[in-house]
Amino acid sequence: MEQKPREEVEKMIKERDLKGLFEKATEFHGHYCHKVAYGVRASLLAMRELGLESLGEEGGRIVAITDSPGPFCNGIQSTLGLTLGHSDFVVRDLGKLALTLARLDGSAVRVSLRPEFLDGFPKRNPELAPLLGGRYGTIPVPEGKETPLTIMGLMQYIMEKMGMTKEEEMKKMMEEMMGTVKAAVSGELEIPDEEMFRVEKKTIDFSQYAPVCQCTHPIVICEACEEVVFEPYIRVKRGKNLCMECAGEGYNVLAKGEVANLTR
């Protein structure tokens, strides 16, 4: 491989190319979103506060901890290159827009969005207020509708609100709004860090979050479904090695932004 996979992104980080990093994160996320922009900004701020110019040589020595899943996380993963797949990206399901970046020596910095900044999104971007005009830059959902809405539920709600009956109308409207959304969200990149975030220096037990190599997990075959299972997830019942599902044991699932305990 002639070029390091993240060489372009690392160059953007060193040059603090916010627009370039945001475009990369948007490619990953799939559409322009203000919370993706905040994830990019939080990542660079956390790196700066920890004295890191690059993460290129820090494999296994750095971990990112976020307090909720969602677009904010995608901005972080794309920018830092720390991901769920690498096990150096941890989600604490607390429902907060915050990032903690930690080093092997336990030094860490927590970056969280200021409530007053988030609440000011509609005022800063009045052209998007009809869509994101709720408190703290949310989409206002009428009482009686269960929140959060599913993506399909959101599309149906917007269609009803706009008096549309066909999905083609919705798609056309979204295409027409694309430039407006991009301009508004890109404008969030220009706001000073201190207006956007709170910063707190911390010390954590890095060993609790230290990245692991999945290839070092021993593999066991479930004797019921015959699927591959990492050894720590095997349960022995009546002398048989069973996966958690076949053993009838509950397991946690992160779905719809919440953690639920399921059984087969």
Stockholm file with secondary structure:
# STOCKHOLM 1.0

chainA/1-264         MEQKPREEVEKMIKERDLKGLFEKATEFHGHYCHKVAYGVRASLLAMRELGLESLGEEGGRIVAITDSPGPFCNGIQSTLGLTLGHSDFVVRDLGKLALTLARLDGSAVRVSLRPEFLDGFPKRNPELAPLLGGRYGTIPVPEGKETPLTIMGLMQYIMEKMGMTKEEEMKKMMEEMMGTVKAAVSGELEIPDEEMFRVEKKTIDFSQYAPVCQCTHPIVICEACEEVVFEPYIRVKRGKNLCMECAGEGYNVLAKGEVANLTR
#=GR chainA/1-264 SS CCSCTTHHHHHHHHTTCHHHHHHHHHHHHSSCCHHHHHHHHHHHHHHHHTTCSCSTTCTTTEEEEESSCSHHHHHHHHHHCCCTTTTCEEECCSCCCEEEEEETTSEEEEEEECHHHHHTHHHHCGGGHHHHCSGGGCCCCCTTSCSSCCHHHHHHHHHHHTTCCSHHHHHHHHHHHHHHHHHHHHHGGGSCHHHHEEEEEEECCGGGTCCCCGGGSCEEECTTTCCEEEGGGCEEETTEEECTTTTTCCEEEEETTEEEEECC
#=GC SS_cons         CCSCTTHHHHHHHHTTCHHHHHHHHHHHHSSCCHHHHHHHHHHHHHHHHTTCSCSTTCTTTEEEEESSCSHHHHHHHHHHCCCTTTTCEEECCSCCCEEEEEETTSEEEEEEECHHHHHTHHHHCGGGHHHHCSGGGCCCCCTTSCSSCCHHHHHHHHHHHTTCCSHHHHHHHHHHHHHHHHHHHHHGGGSCHHHHEEEEEEECCGGGTCCCCGGGSCEEECTTTCCEEEGGGCEEETTEEECTTTTTCCEEEEETTEEEEECC
//
